[in-house]
């Protein structure tokens, strides 16, 4: 039942169907099942929010940057116009309190299209749905980010869970590559 609720929350939140109060209740329920401490969960939210704010102030709409934090490890994806901007975006994030390791996966390119981003959202939804159906690991312990067909997996897992998640993700429709950025519990 929890896994079904998880999929419904993800699906509905992508469509903007739940009021803020329900999203908050859903986040609290998901946090209770997360392997991160509640402090790390809150810090991850703060890191993401501060990153978006600072990058937005610096670059406005001239870059497409996504920042995902999981247990204070940060994944940066998207497109920037040049190497200098790529390095500067990483510096901006590195200067945020409590940021640990940074995985800078930005590419030098023009901003991706709405179609490309929509396709990535669909891939992410498909991978998450397949995770819920797999009984070898809990989908609640994984974060999935898709950028230009590449699926990035983050989370605190054991090696068997990591292998299973990688296999499930790589077999999902539209996935061109899987990058595992896991923190291992064993």
N, C-alpha and C positions, 0 to 999 in steps of 0.2 A: 504494500500500500504506500509506503514512504517513497519508493522509487517512482510510482505513478504520480504522486504529488509533485515530486521533483521535476518530472517531465512536463507536467501541466504548468508548474510555475515558470519554467524556462520558456515554454511555448507562449504562454500568456504574456510574460514580461517582454518577449520579443515583439509582441503585437500591441503592447501597452494597454492590456485589458484590465489589470488589477489596479485598484486604488493604492495610493502610497501606503496606507495602513496595512493592507494585505501583503504588500511587498515586504514591509518591515517585519511582519509576523513570519512570512516565509523565510526571510533571511535569518531570523533568529532560530527557526527550526533547522535550517541547513547548517548554521554555525554550530549547533549542538552536536551534529554528526560529523563535523569536520575534524581532521587530525591536528589542525593548527590550534594553538591556544587562542582563547578569546582575545587576548592582547595582540597577538600576531594578526588575527583576522581584522581587527580594528585598524592596526597599523597599515595593513595592506590597502585597505580602503583609503586611508589618509595619503599614502604614497601615490596611489593612482590619481586621487583628486588634486593633490598639489602639483603633480606632474602635468596633468591636463591644463591646469590653470597657468602655470609658468610657461609652458610651451605655447599655449594660446596667446598669452600676452606678448611673447617674443616674436612669434611667427604668423599670428593671425591665421589666414586661410591659405598660406603659401606652402604648407606641408600637410601630409596626412600621416599622423603618428598615433599609434595605439600603445598604451602602457598597461601592462598586466603585472600585478605583484602577487606573489604567493609565498608566504612565510618569509617575507622581506627580500625575496629574490625577484628581480625585475626583468621582464621581457619587453623589449621595445621592437615593435614591428611597424611597417608602413613604408612610405616613400618620402624622400627628401631630395632637393635639387643637386646637392654636391657633398663631397667628403667633409668639408668644413662644417656644414650644417649637421651632418650625421654626428660628428664629434662633439659639437656644441650641445645637441640634444642630450647626448649621453652625459655631458658635464652638468647640465641643468638637473638631471635626475640624480646623479651622484651626489649633488649638494643637498639633497633632501634628507632630513634626519631619519635614521633607522634603515636606510637602504643598504642592503647587503650586496650580493653579487649582481652584476648587470649582464644580461645577454642582449647585445645590440644586433638585431637582425634587420635593421633598416636597409633599404636598397636605394640606390641612386636612380631615380626615375621620376617621371611626372606622376601626379596624384592618380590613384586608381579610379576607375569609373564606378558609377552606382551599380552597374551590372556585375562587375567583378566583386564588389563588396557584398552584394546580395547573394552571389554564388558562394562566397566564403561563409556567410551566415547560414546558408542552407547546409553546407558541408559540416559546420560546427554542430548544428541541430541534429543532423543524421548521425554523426559520431557519438554525441551524447545519448541519443536514443538507443543506439547499439550498445553503449556502455551499460545502460539501465538493464538491458536484456541479458547481459553477461553476468553470470553468478560467481565468477572467479575473483571479482573485486567490486568494491563499492564505488559507484559513479560519483558519490559525494566527496571522495578523496582526491578527485582529479579536476583540473581546470583545462579546458580546451580552447585554444585560440587558433583561428585559421586566417592566413594571409596569403593571397594569390595561390590557393590550392595546397599550400604547405600547412600541415597541422602541427601545432606545438602543444605538447602535453606537459603539464606541471602538476605537482602534488607530492605528498608524502606517502610513499608506497614501499612495499617490500619488493624484492627482485622478481618474484613470481607474478605479482600484480602488474609490475612494469612491463614484463614480457607479454602478458595477456592483453594489457591495454594497447601496447604497440601493435600487436597482431590485429586486434579489433579495428583500431584506427586505420591502419594501412589497408585493410580490406574494405573500407567504406567508399562509397561512390564519390568520385570527383577528387579524391585525395591523390596528390602527386608525390608527396614526401611527408614523412613523419619525423619530427625532431623531439626527442625525449629530454626534458629538462628536470627530471625528477630529483627529489631528495629521498634517499633510501633510509628506511627505518630498520633494516637488518644489515 
